[in-house]
Amino acid sequence: MGKPEIPERDPRSHWDAIYSNAEPSRLSWHQQFPIESLDLIEASCVDAGAPIIDVGGGASSLADCLLHRGYGNITVLDCSEVALDQARQRLGSMAEEIRWLTGDVRNFRTGEKFMLWHDRALFHFMVDASDRRKYLETLDACLDAEGHVVLGAFALCGPGTCSGLEVMRYDESLISELFAPRFRIVSTMFSRHETPSGQPQDFMFFYMQRVKE
Ligand SMILES: C[S@@+](CC[C@H](N)C(=O)[O-])C[C@H]1O[C@@H](n2cnc3c(N)ncnc32)[C@H](O)[C@@H]1O
């Protein structure tokens, strides 16, 4: 008999409370301008009309920046409706140009195949092996056969917790162990994020391509 599956914790109430209790610009992961993500997305050379998904996008300004750079097929997925509402309010009428989906990345499915999957600071919350497996199954199911992944997670020297939750920290070999052989790492980028309260947080960004079967 296999090991019994650990029941999934529903992340919605935790994250709705986090976003309800602070201004988005006061949250530790807030970035005025997501430069690392934008640079890596541009380096992937995906077409401006290619479907892009930002998983765990929350209230991030990445979607706004992508629109300004001419990308026209953007989806933001997050478990927190409160976070997505904040992003929509900030964008005003431009919000209509983005598809907003409330859901859990671990069981998200859609008929669409995305050409680029972006994640800054969601994957590192997948601390259970079963959650990482479900995340990777979603990625597998939702990404085009020639798709690209831009993933930002805490570096080995980064924080061990975020918003009161334990996180996993990554370097190139740990990411490769989880994403290979389906994905190959094309480039990595170290980045020191400064939180709104002035604390440094070390991130690693990984740009990966799907390996042709
Ligand atoms: C640290 S925040 C990062 C937000 C955004 N990516 C950014 O860089 O500003 C993590 C985000 O992941 C979302 N999240 C956490 N667990 C999730 C899950 N299982 N499925 C979808 N979203 C989730 C949270 O609501 C939150 O918006």
The ligand as an ORCA input file, in Angstrom:
! r2SCAN-3c Opt
* xyz 0 1
  C       4.715     36.066     -2.093
  S       3.311     36.360     -3.036
  C       4.004     36.792     -4.603
  C       3.052     37.591     -5.463
  C       3.598     38.006     -6.825
  N       4.052     36.901     -7.603
  C       4.669     39.035     -6.698
  O       5.817     38.770     -7.055
  O       4.350     40.150     -6.255
  C       2.697     34.701     -3.323
  C       1.398     34.687     -4.096
  O       1.010     33.337     -4.361
  C      -0.379     33.194     -4.131
  N      -0.598     31.771     -3.807
  C      -0.174     31.105     -2.708
  N      -0.499     29.799     -2.781
  C      -1.154     29.639     -3.970
  C      -1.722     28.525     -4.638
  N      -1.662     27.282     -4.107
  N      -2.299     28.718     -5.859
  C      -2.352     29.976     -6.407
  N      -1.824     31.060     -5.816
  C      -1.222     30.895     -4.624
  C      -0.680     34.154     -3.009
  O      -2.029     34.535     -2.942
  C       0.242     35.316     -3.355
  O      -0.388     36.265     -4.170
*
